[in-house]
């Protein structure tokens, strides 16, 4: 990725030829210092595709360029792109470009190839953040509504909250207290992530009817705050992972990636109020 806003740790990644192996979200997360969840979410938001699909497209694009340059041995190109057989390479190549490697090498393809090129990301506005505090979030049980999303398609979360609010209808809001949005269990390949709308167990909401009870462990968390309308929470989350955590020398870890705490001053009807953002960090 390249752009005026990004850090030096990520700028060099787009300039590389993709490695011959199959780098996963964990590999790039370790190199950049971002969590697997955030790295995958960033790719999905900016490109409309998963990290794995982008890497696959980049490898195949470089392979196609080699073939167009007259590479004599397709199997060598396939192996260099991380495929163990001519057949597997041909299937992936046809899915990506709609033509076989042989057609491309002979320049017999009737359609131009749409290469996946290095990303160039636009600068984003800086969101001011107060330095985080760190604390231990005690382990506790929650009852919530869980959905698993493709990382490139998180647009269903507002509707998920609307459905969850219907489960809360009729309960004593003072007894229910705070609500939580919990991001966890990002898939190793960066394709999916789980989001749970939840309240602490024992506050009047019971498992069943689509709701499940689960427990979060004790976690060291870095506490940030999103202020203003809820529509801006995506920009604040980006600032937390790209600026706030690195500046504080903190490293995010999973499987719980982020906890959104909707406290007493948050108004779900207007969308205004403070949302605490708690990031699980190495301790």
Secondary structure, 3 states (H helix, E strand, C coil): CECCCCCHHHHHHHHCCCCCCCCCHHHHHHHHCCCHHHHHHHHHHHHCCCHHHHHHHHHHHHHHHHHHCCCCCHHHHHHHCCCCCHHHHHHHHHHHHCCCHHHHHCCCCCCCCCCCCCCECCCCCCCCCCCCEEEEECCEEEEEEEEEEECCCCCCHHHHHHHHHHHHCCCCHHHHCCEEEEEECCCCCCCEEEEEEEEECCCCCCCECCEEEEEECCEEEEEEEECCEHHHHHHHHHHHHHHHHHHHCCCECCCEEEEEEECCCCECCCCECCEEEEEEECC
